[in-house]
Amino acid sequence: MRKVEIHPEAVERVKKYTISDSVLGFGKYVAPIMIEAIYDNGQWQRFDLLPYGPIQLDPCTKVLHYGQEIFEGMKAFRQPNDEIKLFRPEMNARRFNQSARRMSMPEVPEELFLNACEVICAYCKNLVPKRLGESLYLRPFMIATEVGLGIKPSKQFLFVIVASPSGAYFSGDSVKVFIERDDIRAAQGGIGFAKTGGNYAASLQSYTKTIQAGCDQTMWLDSSHQYIEEMSGMNFMCIIDGELHTPALTDTILDGITRKSVLELARHEKIKVVEGKIAIDSLLQLIEEGRCTEAFVCGTASVICPISSFLDKDGRTHYMKYGEGKMSMYLREKLISIQGGREQGPEGWLYPVKDIHF
Ligand SMILES: Cc1ncc(COP(=O)(O)O)c(C=O)c1O
């Protein structure tokens, strides 16, 4: 296994750092250390644990112009015995490399990716929050660093991991959804399934509309403007006639690890799972008829969060009786207690971080 070079200044910095006792929120605090690795001459050269700091780039660096960039989002949880465990990091490693292939970027071998995640977690062990549901959020990312304005794949890349002690993504206990009827997020053959910055940049115009309309999350439909795909940073699920429904994966939807985990938990609990097409107009009808009793978003950052209402383009708001969201809250509690080590989850979901004395 390739070793990560540990820089003494990084260790000194992290030793002095303490996390706030107050509400952490999401992505507001950042650990004072980071992993950096350089790709050049067709291979990963070295991995370093460095003090957190700015990345200097030439103004003609390719990522700044053509968006050759990918990222991941994953969490490490403190267990009751103070051990630190990552939640299904192999899935993030695989998805990172899937994104890398689509964006003409080099893969980070799974073993190197996991080792780098483990090292930053081990040095951040005192920064992993203690409260159930809180975590150390890791953000691995890769950018194209070759200099030159020609539109072609870069030959040089930088891989970085930063870490953020985090709590709840949403401040409330439910979300209001804005149905985006005009713009689309992804089209067949495009990059919707890849975790690359462009998908998020393209969602920001609708984010502004969403917030101005008093909502929290944008719901994206497919390119026919009929079928639900996902939200800007999470997947969508709902309960119809007591069954758990979610859009089937296509190349326009991000294959969420929380989505996969929730479906596995539901199947284990003998809840019927349906992965298929969900037309937005049928969903709204089913809500009015009382057959769709719950709807929720799910993702690493948001875990599971019930949807309280859907705002449509015609100005109508369709309210969920989410207070009765028994199934979503049951799945949420289950997932959180598995991640926090309060309950035994399926084999292999928690990846232990080896303790390092420093
Ligand atoms: C567009 C999008 N969909 C879904 C998800 C949920 O994926 P995961 O559960 O792996 O975090 C995310 C977050 O990563 C996302 O950005």
The ligand as an SDF file (V2000), in Angstrom:
LIG
                    3D

 16 16  0  0  0  0  0  0  0  0999 V2000
  -27.3650   14.7550   -7.2170 C   0  0  0  0  0  0  0  0  0  0  0  0
  -27.2820   13.8520   -6.0450 C   0  0  0  0  0  0  0  0  0  0  0  0
  -28.1650   12.8500   -5.9360 N   0  0  0  0  0  0  0  0  0  0  0  0
  -28.1370   11.9960   -4.8950 C   0  0  0  0  0  0  0  0  0  0  0  0
  -27.2030   12.1120   -3.8970 C   0  0  0  0  0  0  0  0  0  0  0  0
  -27.1890   11.1310   -2.7690 C   0  0  0  0  0  0  0  0  0  0  0  0
  -26.0830   10.2790   -2.8630 O   0  0  0  0  0  0  0  0  0  0  0  0
  -25.4140    9.6640   -1.5640 P   0  0  0  0  0  0  0  0  0  0  0  0
  -26.4880    8.9690   -0.8330 O   0  0  0  0  0  0  0  0  0  0  0  0
  -24.3670    8.7430   -2.0640 O   0  0  0  0  0  0  0  0  0  0  0  0
  -24.8650   10.8040   -0.7880 O   0  0  0  0  0  0  0  0  0  0  0  0
  -26.2650   13.1610   -3.9560 C   0  0  0  0  0  0  0  0  0  0  0  0
  -25.2730   13.3350   -2.9030 C   0  0  0  0  0  0  0  0  0  0  0  0
  -24.2120   12.8390   -2.9610 O   0  0  0  0  0  0  0  0  0  0  0  0
  -26.2950   14.0340   -5.0620 C   0  0  0  0  0  0  0  0  0  0  0  0
  -25.4130   15.0320   -5.1490 O   0  0  0  0  0  0  0  0  0  0  0  0
  1  2  1  0
  2  3  1  0
  2 15  2  0
  3  4  2  0
  4  5  1  0
  5  6  1  0
  5 12  2  0
  6  7  1  0
  7  8  1  0
  8  9  2  0
  8 10  1  0
  8 11  1  0
 12 13  1  0
 12 15  1  0
 13 14  2  0
 15 16  1  0
M  END
$$$$
